[in-house]
């Protein structure tokens, strides 16, 4: 009778090691460290493009100004079609 369960002490179930011994508090256990930026925190692939744009070595690719519409020429085409002009 040395290994019987005690009736007065109810211990909580142990949390699996997968959740208690991996990562920081509040992080998911399958989180990628530094979001995959690599050893020494060199940065993600493509981060150097913003640095090159800021320094002026390459022109801005993604900051193009939106082209204006050609609504006047479209209206002229509709008028020509409606009046059967060529």
Backbone as a ProteinNet text record, in pm:
[ID]
protein_1_A
[PRIMARY]
XXXXXXXXXXXXXXXXXXXXXXXXXXXXXXXXXXXXXXXXXXXXXXXXXXXXXXXXXXXXXXXXXXXXXXXXXXXXXXXXXXXXXX
[TERTIARY]
81.4	0	86.6	207.7	294.4	271.2	213.7	197.8	52.3	-26	-165.9	-178.7	-284	-310.8	-365.2	-316.5	-363.1	-497.6	-584.5	-719.2	-725.7	-632.5	-641.2	-566.2	-470.7	-393.4	-427.2	-474.8	-506.7	-413.1	-314	-218.8	-274	-240.2	-283.9	-204.9	-266.4	-195.9	-79.1	26.9	145	119.3	166.7	155.3	262.8	232	332.6	456.8	570.4	697.6	699.1	621.1	614.6	572.3	484.8	435.4	512.4	582.5	646.5	794	861.8	1006.6	1051.9	962.2	1003.3	958	1048	1013.4	992.1	952.7	926.3	782.2	750.9	615.8	517.7	409.5	306.6	327.6	439.7	465.4	416.6	381.4	345.9	473.7	468.4	589.6	651.1	572.4	627.9	662.2	684.4	719.9	861.9	884	1017.1	1091.8	1211.4	1289.9	1326	1309.1	1338.9	1264.7	1151.5	1069.8	1151.5	1248.8	1326.5	1430.3	1471.7	1565.9	1708	1738.5	1869.7	1964.4	2080.5	2181.7	2234.5	2246.7	2298.9	2198.5	2073.2	1966.1	2001.6	2040.3	2077.1	1956.5	1839.9	1719.3	1661.9	1540.1	1472.4	1517.7	1491.9	1524.5	1439.2	1501.6	1429.8	1435.4	1486.9	1495.5	1596.4	1694.1	1796.8	1743	1630.4	1575.2	1531.5	1468.5	1427.1	1547.3	1657.6	1777.9	1834.1	1832.4	1883.8	1795.6	1664.8	1574.2	1596.3	1612.8	1634	1765.5	1868.9	1998.2	2003.5	1907.1	1903.1	1978	2026.5	2100.1	2010	1885.1	1788.8	1662.3	1590.7	1467.6	1358	1265.4	1152.9	1066.3	1043.1	968.8	821.4	791.2	654.7	580.4	645.6	581.8	548	499.9	467.3	337.9	332.8	213.7	108.8	-13.4	-121.1	-148.8	-166.1	-190.2	-333.3	-353.1	-486.5	-569	-699.3	-785.6	-801.4	-838.4	-860.3	-1009.9	-1082.6	-1228.1	-1274.4	-1201.6	-1242.6	-1234.2	-1128.5	-1116	-1218.8	-1252.9	-1354	-1490.8	-1522	-1648.8	-1655.9	-1544.8	-1543.3	-1568.2	-1511.3	-1533.5	-1679.7	-1742.2	-1883.1	-1971.1	-1938.5	-2016.9	-2003.1	-1882.1	-1861.2	-1942.4	-1945.2	-2019.2	-2169	-2215.9	-2359.1	-2405.5	-2319.4	-2357	-2313.4	-2259.9	-2212.8	-2108	-2020.7	-1912.8	-1790.8	-1705.5	-1581.3	-1463
-118.8	0	126.3	115.9	233	323.1	271.6	353	387.3	404.5	439.4	589	627.7	769.5	832.1	951.8	1021.3	1085	1080.9	1134.4	1282.8	1335.4	1473.6	1570.6	1523.6	1611.9	1581.5	1683.2	1668.1	1758.3	1700.9	1778.1	1800.3	1915.1	1946	1861.1	1834.7	1758	1839.8	1773	1839.9	1886.2	2006.2	2059	1990.6	1952	1885.1	1971.4	1908	1977.3	2060.2	2017.8	2088.9	2233.7	2259.8	2394.4	2469.4	2401	2469.1	2497.4	2422.9	2436.9	2485.7	2538	2586	2729.5	2818.6	2956.9	3041.2	3165	3259	3247.6	3312.3	3306.7	3371.4	3302.8	3356.4	3329.3	3273.4	3241.7	3101.9	3081.2	2945.6	2862.8	2735.8	2653.6	2633	2649.4	2628.5	2760.7	2866.9	2997.3	2993.6	3061.5	3068.8	3184.4	3157.9	3259.8	3372	3494.8	3615.4	3619.5	3553.2	3547	3504.8	3419.2	3364.8	3459.3	3560.2	3658.4	3606.6	3497.9	3438.1	3466.7	3403.6	3416.6	3559.9	3614.8	3750	3857.2	3820.5	3914.5	3999.8	3937.2	4007.1	4065.1	4014.7	4065.6	3964.2	3991.6	3901.6	3929	3834.1	3852.5	3965	4061.8	4174.5	4300.9	4294.6	4414.9	4515.2	4467.9	4558.6	4649.2	4613.6	4696	4831.3	4832.4	4960.4	5048.2	4988	5065.8	5126.9	5050.9	5102.8	5214.8	5204.5	5310.6	5436.4	5421.1	5536.6	5607.2	5531.2	5592.8	5651.1	5618.4	5673.6	5591.2	5473.6	5390.8	5333	5304.1	5257.4	5341.4	5363.2	5443.1	5365.8	5439.5	5376.5	5299.4	5173.7	5088.7	5086.4	5085.3	5064.2	5194.2	5308.1	5435.1	5516.1	5451.7	5523.3	5601.5	5719.2	5801.6	5741.5	5745.8	5687	5772.9	5706.8	5776.6	5828.3	5948	6004.5	5930.1	5938.2	5867.4	5948.4	5881.5	5944.2	5955.4	6008.7	6010.7	6097.6	6206.2	6294	6221.4	6146.5	6074.4	5962.3	5901	5795.1	5854.2	5972.5	6037.4	6073.2	6119.1	6151.9	6027.3	5915	5790.5	5748.3	5763.5	5727.2	5816.1	5945.9	6036.7	5998.9	5963.4	5922.9	5798.8	5702.7	5579	5607.2	5693.2	5722.9	5796.4	5881.7	5958.7	5888.8	5770.2	5690.2	5764.3	5834.8	5905.3	5815.2	5845.1	5767.6	5857.5
0	0	0	-38	-36.6	-157.7	-264.5	-385	-415.4	-318.6	-341.9	-366.7	-433.6	-457	-329.6	-300	-180.4	-209.8	-114.1	-131.7	-99.8	-26.7	18.4	-72.8	-151.2	-238.1	-383.9	-453.3	-595.3	-674.9	-735	-813.7	-954.2	-1009.6	-1145.8	-1244.7	-1357.7	-1459.7	-1512.9	-1542	-1594.3	-1737.5	-1768	-1903.5	-1988.3	-2110.9	-2193.7	-2215	-2224.5	-2241.4	-2369.7	-2468.3	-2595.8	-2575	-2477	-2454.8	-2347.7	-2259.9	-2147.9	-2169.4	-2252.5	-2264.5	-2401.2	-2481.8	-2613.7	-2630.8	-2668.2	-2697.5	-2573.9	-2596.2	-2488.3	-2442.4	-2331.6	-2276.4	-2373.9	-2402.3	-2489.2	-2636.7	-2675.3	-2816.1	-2847.2	-2971.4	-3010.8	-3018.7	-2984.9	-2983.1	-3120.8	-3226.8	-3360.7	-3428.5	-3350.5	-3404.7	-3460.2	-3571.2	-3630.4	-3565.4	-3520	-3452.1	-3549.3	-3507.6	-3585.1	-3718.5	-3727.1	-3847.6	-3969.9	-3948.5	-4058.9	-4114.9	-4037.6	-4090.6	-4098.5	-4035.3	-4051.5	-3937.2	-3944.8	-3841.3	-3837.8	-3720.7	-3706.5	-3743.2	-3766.8	-3799.5	-3920.8	-4028.7	-4151.4	-4222.2	-4195.6	-4260.2	-4356.7	-4400.2	-4493.1	-4635.6	-4721.8	-4863.4	-4919.2	-4984.1	-5042.8	-4959.8	-4837.2	-4754.4	-4809.2	-4883.9	-4935.1	-5045.1	-5106.2	-5214.3	-5160.1	-5043.9	-4984.5	-4952.6	-4908.1	-4880.2	-5008	-5117.7	-5244.3	-5299	-5280.9	-5325.9	-5243	-5111.2	-5023.8	-5053.8	-5088.9	-5118.1	-5258.8	-5344.5	-5479.7	-5582	-5545.1	-5640.4	-5748.3	-5713.1	-5812.4	-5798.7	-5909.4	-5899.3	-5827.8	-5771.7	-5703.4	-5800.7	-5771.5	-5863.1	-5827.8	-5700.4	-5656.2	-5627.2	-5639.8	-5605.4	-5729.5	-5833.1	-5955.3	-5936.5	-5998.7	-5991.7	-6083.7	-6040.4	-6119.2	-6242.2	-6354.2	-6479.2	-6483.4	-6536.6	-6548.4	-6652.4	-6639.7	-6734.2	-6862.4	-6968.3	-7097.7	-7123.9	-7028.6	-7039.8	-7156.3	-7187.1	-7296.8	-7430.7	-7452.1	-7579.2	-7588.7	-7477.1	-7478.3	-7512.3	-7456.1	-7488.3	-7636.1	-7692.1	-7835.2	-7919	-7879.6	-7953.2	-7946.1	-7828.7	-7815.5	-7903.6	-7908.1	-7992.5	-8139.3	-8181.4	-8319.9	-8352.7	-8260.9	-8284.4	-8288.8	-8201	-8197.3	-8323	-8378.3	-8497.1	-8625.5	-8616.4	-8730.5	-8812.5	-8744.3	-8813.4	-8819.4	-8914.1	-8924.6	-8931.5
[MASK]
++++++++++++++++++++++++++++++++++++++++++++++++++++++++++++++++++++++++++++++++++++++

